[in-house]
Amino acid sequence: MRILFLGDTVGDMGVKLLQTYLPKLKQSLKPQITIINGENATSYGRGINERVYKQIMNAGADVITLGNHAWNNDDIFNFIDQKNNLIRPANFPGKNVPGRGFTIVNVNNVKVAVINLQGRVFMDTLDDPFQTIDKVLKQLPSKINHIFVDFHAETTSEKQAMVMYLDGRISALVGTHTHVQTNDARILSRGTAYLTDAGMTGPYDGVLGMKYSGVIKHFLTQRPSRFEVEESGRGIVSGCVIDINNDGIAKKIKLIQLNPNNSYQV
């Protein structure tokens, strides 16, 4: 089983980059399932709406994951319950939370579970992701051993603690949210693939996808400053590709990054 995962899609540029490069990546890498984090994919960089959802799916996604901006667009409440391939963090608190925190995809008669979690350190206080993942894993059919987790979290330590907690129980855990790809792709001792952060797909010349002028102004003055998505300039596509054995044990994880200084040949 080969999984292609691309990190946070940011703004209109991120969606356009997916439309341009995702078909080429899929043709080159031939993944069986493609997962895209779309929680920053609207034109203003927060959340997702149905129009953008359709654009990402049409570009070649099989599953779209979200994060802390899941509810930033009221439009999502009109369609998330009808989309089995759009998932939000499973540990949002309360009863009757819209949508679902995981989905199961049938790939050539092999079932793959895709789970979305959100961290709590330096982020909104959601339910405990460690206890949540235990509950989710118990809900999965016993025959499913291909399990992928998108852990949308701020700190490296929380992500590393989570993968150590899950090592051998899932096939792969890849972090999102920080928008900067890390260089620590590895297979843990019990066979779980791990990457602290997949990085982002979107503007290359901003600050985490935002225009740098507003971000710099905030740091210089410590006063509120409007952060706007960068809409022009160069782009970046970041993620990873993971190969998993039939028993659900990961055998390889490789970084993917397309940018003006490190182009990926497709």
N, C-alpha and C positions, 0 to 999 in steps of 0.2 A: 504494500500500500504506500503510495506517495501522496503527501499532503503539501500543498503550496499555501503559504500564509503570508499576507501582506499587512503591514501595520497601519496605524491610524491614517485614514484617507482624509485630507484636509482641504475643504473648500472646492470651488469649481475646478481649480487646477488639478487637485488630486483626482477628481472624477475623470477629467479629460486624460490624465496620465494613465489611469486604469483602462480607459477606452482604447488608448493607443498601444500600451505595452502589455497588458494582461493577455490578450490573444497571442502575442508573440512569445511570452513566457510559457504559456500553456503548450504552444506548439513545440517549443524547445525542450521543456522539462517533462511534459506528458504526465502531469499529476492526475490521480484518480479523483481527488476532491480539492477544491479551491475555496479558501476561507479568507474573508476580507473584514478588517475592522472598519466600520463606517460611522463611528460615533462623532466625528467632526466633519462630516461630509457635506453639510449644507453650505450655501454660498458664504455665510458668515461664520462658519467654522464650529458650530455647536449643534449636535444632534443630527437627525436624519428625517427626511420627509418621504412621502410616497414616490414623488417624482425621482428623487435621488436614489431611493431604493431600487426602482426599476432600472435606472441607468447602470447601477453597479451590477445588478443581476444580468442585464443584457451584455455587459462587458465580459462576463464569464465566471462570476461568483456562483458558488453552490450554497454557501452559508455566509450571512453577515452577522458579525458580533457588534456589541455596543459597549457602553461604559457609563461614566458619571454624567454625561450629557444626554442620556437616553431620553429624558422627558422634556428637553428644551424646546421641542416643537409640538404644539397641540395636535398637529396633523397625525402624529404617530398613534394617538389613541383611536384613530379611525380605521387603522389597518393592521396594527401589530398582532392582534388576536387571530387574524386570518392568514398570517404568514408563518408557516412552520420553519422556514429557513432564515428568519430574522429573530435573533435571541438577544436578551438583555441580561445584565448580571443576575444570577440566581439568588443572591443574598439581599435584594431589596426587601426592606421590612414591611410587615403588615400582611393582611389577608387580601385575597383577590387582586394581586398585583397584575396589571395588564401584561400580556405576552407570556413568554416562557424563558426559563434560564438555561435550557439545554434542548438540543434536538438530536434526532437519530436519522442518519442518512444511509440509504441502501446503495452501496457501490459494488456493482457486479456480484450481487448476492452476499456481500460482506457488509455488515452493519457497523457504522462509525458513529460514535457519540461525540458531539461537539458541545462543550460546556463553557459558559461565560461567568466569570466571577469578578468582583471588585474588591480591592484592598481597602483598609480603613486607616492606615497611618498617613497623616496629613491630608486626609480626604474626608468626605461626609461619613458619618457613623452609620454604616449599614449593619446588618446582622453579621455575625462572625463567619467569615468565609471558610474557616477550617471546619467548623461544625456543619456549615451548609454543604460543602463538598462531600462530606461523609453521608449526608442524607441523600444527595443526588446520586451518588454511586450505588447506594442501596436500591434506588428506584430503577436502575438500569437492568434490563434483562441479563441473566447470567451468561448468556452466550456472547455478549458483546465484550471484546477485549481490545478493540481499537478505540482509544479514548483521547481526545484532544481538548486541552483547556486553554482558553484565552484569559489570563489573569490581568485585569486592568488595574494597575496599582502604581503608587508613586515611588516607593522605596525599594531599593535593591534587596535589603534584608528581608522584607516581608515576602518578596517573590522567591528568594532563595529558601526561606523557611518553608514556604508552601510546597515547593517542588521536593524538598527533602522529606516532607510529611507524606507526599504522594508517590515517591519513587517506588516503582514496581507495581503500583496500582493503576497508573495511567500510562499511556504511550508517550505523551508529550505535553509540556506546559511552556507556553510562550507568553512573555509579558508584553503589555501595551501601556500607553498613556504618556510616557515621557517624551515620545517623538524622536528620541535619539537612539540609533541602533547601537547595541553593545557588542563587544567582541568576545563573548564567553559561550558561544554555542558548544554544547557538549552532551555526552550520554552519561547519565549517572550510573552508579554501581549496580542498581537493580534494573536498568534498562529503560529509563525514562529520558527522553530528549528534552533539553532545556535551553532557553535563551532568555536573558533578563528582559530585554526589550527589542522588539522587531524593528523599531524605528517608524518613520512616517512616509506617506505617499502624498506629495504636494509641493509647495513652494520651497525651493532650495536656498533662496537668498533672504529669507526672513528669520525671525526668531520663533522656532517651533511652528512655523507656518504663518505667523503673524507679521505684519509690517514692523520693521525694527524701530521706526521712529517713535511710535507710541510706547513700546516696551522700554526703550532707552529713557524717554521722558519720565516714565514712572520711577525708574531706578534713580534718576537724577534728583527728582523732586519729592518722592515718596507721597505723591498725591495721585488721586484716581486719574487714569488715562485710558482712553478708549483703545482697545485692541482690535485691529481690523485685519482680516485675512489678506495676505499678499496675493495679488491677482495677476501679476506679470513677472517676467524674468524666467529664470531657469527652474527646472523641476528635479525631484528626487523620487525614486521608487524603492522602498525598503521592505525586507521580509526575510523569509527563510523557506527552505524546502526540506521535508523530513521523510525519510524512508523507514517503514515499519514492517517487521516480519509478520508472518501469518498469525503468530501467537500474541501479537500486540506489543512485542518488545521492539523498541527503536534500535535501528542499526546505524543510522547516519543522519546528521543535521548539517545543513550548509547555508551560510548567509547568502542573501541576495541583496545587492544594492546597485541601482542604476543612478548615476549622477554625472554631472559634466566632467568631473575629475577622475571618475572610476567607472567608466561605462561597462555595462554587462553585454557581452556579445550574444545576440539572439539571431 
